[in-house]
Amino acid sequence: MILVNEEPLNWHAGMTVRDILRVRNYRFPMLVIHVNDVLVAKADYDTTTVPDGAVVKVIHLISGG
């Protein structure tokens, strides 16, 4: 089990940041993602694995003028 934005999500071996985005249907193009307080670069979403028990924060950036 992991926490994504303070909500539980079932974990599986090999789970990546991209998997979490798909499961939670996060599609916003400007996201900031931390796994256990470590920033994950967008280029690494497919390769960054998430350990069991992790705390994941997905923050939607808002821009405008």
Buried (B, 14 or more C-beta within 10 A) or exposed (E): EBEBEEEEBEBEEEBBBEBBBEEBEBEEEEBEBBBEEEEBEEEEBEEBEBEEEBBBBBEEEEEEE
